Amino acid sequence: LLRQRSRPYLFSNSVTPSIAAAAMAALELVSNSSELRDTLRQNTAYFREAIEGIGLRILSGTHPIVPIMIGDAYLASQVAADLLDEGIYVIGFSYPAVPQGEARIRVQISAAHSRDELDRALQAFEAVGRKRELIRS
C-alpha cells in the first residue's frame, strides 16, 4: 500500500551513478584533509575584513556567502552590472527574495579563489562603490 500510494515514495528518484560517485569522491576528499576548508575560512575572513575596510556594509557572519548591503533594488542591479563590466560576476538580490529595502549583492567566496583574485574583486568593488557613492571618502 505504501509503495503504491505514498506520495514521497512515488515521486522520489534515485540519484544517478555519476552523482553518487561524485558525492563519494567529495566525501573522501574532505575526510582526508582539511586544506580546502582551511583555505575557504582564510579566504572568507580576508574578503569580509577587506570589504568592510573599504567602507561597504555586509551582514556579519563567518560564512563564505557574503551579502553586501545596498538597500535599493535598482541600485543593487546597477552595481551588479557595473561589477560585471569590471569582470566580476555577482548577483543582486532584492524583494521578494530578501526583505524590502534590504537589496544586496551576493558574493560567494571559494577555496579555489587565489589572493590575487580576491584582491582584484576588492578593487572592483571599491571602484564601483565609489562610482555609485556607496563609499564616501
Secondary structure, DSSP 8 states (H G I E B T S, - for coil): -HHHH-HHHHT-----HHHHHHHHHHHHHHHH-SHHHHHHHHHHHHHHHHHHHTT--B---SSSEEEEEEE-HHHHHHHHHHHHHTT---EEE-TTSS-TT-EEEEEE--TT--HHHHHHHHHHHHHHHHHTT-S--
